[in-house]
Amino acid sequence: MAAPRRHVPLHGALARPARRPHRLRAGINHLALTVGTRDELDRVRAESTEHGWHEMYADRYPHAGGNEHVALYVESSEGFEVEVVVEE
């Protein structure tokens, strides 16, 4: 049985001024999600750019968060950051 597909829509309000998220302002600028295996993480990495995401810290993949932390960090053109963590 295939695992269910999940997605998290991130939408901006049309009436809001166009401002990038900032860690000191109210709102979400970093969202952390989990995957079950390193293979799944590699697949997310491989497919992320075709969906409009830019990889952050590519030179330190998959340990940008530290040697014991296996994760991918991506950012949207709107400035939203997503961390995808392997939770084995």
C-alpha positions as CSV (number, residue, x, y, z in Angstrom):
1,M,0.0,0.0,0.0
2,A,1.4,3.4,-1.0
3,A,1.9,6.0,1.7
4,P,-0.6,8.9,1.5
5,R,0.6,12.0,-0.3
6,R,0.6,15.1,1.9
7,H,1.0,18.7,1.2
8,V,1.0,22.0,3.1
9,P,-0.3,24.9,1.1
10,L,1.4,28.3,1.8
11,H,-0.7,31.2,0.5
12,G,-0.2,34.9,0.7
13,A,-3.2,37.2,1.1
14,L,-3.7,39.5,-1.9
15,A,-4.5,42.5,0.4
16,R,-1.3,42.2,2.3
17,P,1.8,44.2,1.4
18,A,4.5,42.1,-0.3
19,R,6.9,41.5,2.6
20,R,9.2,38.6,3.0
21,P,8.8,36.6,6.2
22,H,11.2,37.6,9.0
23,R,12.0,35.7,12.1
24,L,11.4,38.7,14.3
25,R,7.9,39.4,12.9
26,A,4.7,37.5,13.6
27,G,3.9,34.6,11.3
28,I,5.6,31.5,10.0
29,N,9.0,31.7,8.3
30,H,10.2,28.2,9.2
31,L,8.3,24.9,9.0
32,A,9.7,21.5,9.9
33,L,8.4,18.3,8.4
34,T,9.6,14.7,8.7
35,V,10.2,11.8,6.3
36,G,10.9,8.2,7.3
37,T,14.2,7.5,5.5
38,R,17.3,9.1,3.9
39,D,16.1,7.8,0.5
40,E,12.9,9.8,0.9
41,L,14.9,12.8,1.9
42,D,17.1,12.4,-1.2
43,R,14.0,12.2,-3.4
44,V,12.5,15.4,-1.9
45,R,15.8,17.1,-2.5
46,A,15.9,15.9,-6.1
47,E,12.4,17.1,-6.8
48,S,12.3,20.3,-4.8
49,T,13.7,22.7,-7.5
50,E,11.1,21.6,-10.1
51,H,8.5,22.7,-7.6
52,G,10.0,26.2,-7.1
53,W,12.1,25.6,-4.0
54,H,15.8,26.7,-3.6
55,E,18.1,24.5,-1.5
56,M,19.8,26.2,1.4
57,Y,23.2,25.1,2.7
58,A,23.7,22.7,-0.2
59,D,27.4,22.4,0.6
60,R,26.6,20.9,4.0
61,Y,23.7,18.5,2.9
62,P,22.5,16.5,4.8
63,H,24.2,17.7,8.0
64,A,23.6,21.4,7.9
65,G,21.9,21.2,11.3
66,G,24.8,19.2,12.8
67,N,26.5,15.9,12.4
68,E,23.6,14.0,14.2
69,H,20.8,15.8,12.4
70,V,19.9,14.6,8.9
71,A,17.8,17.2,7.1
72,L,17.2,19.2,4.0
73,Y,16.6,23.0,4.1
74,V,14.8,24.7,1.3
75,E,13.3,28.2,0.8
76,S,10.5,29.4,-1.5
77,S,10.7,32.5,-3.6
78,E,8.5,34.2,-1.0
79,G,11.1,33.5,1.7
80,F,9.4,30.6,3.5
81,E,11.9,28.1,4.9
82,V,11.1,24.4,5.2
83,E,13.3,21.9,7.0
84,V,12.7,18.2,6.0
85,V,14.1,15.9,8.7
86,V,14.7,12.2,8.6
87,E,13.0,10.6,11.6
88,E,14.2,7.0,11.6
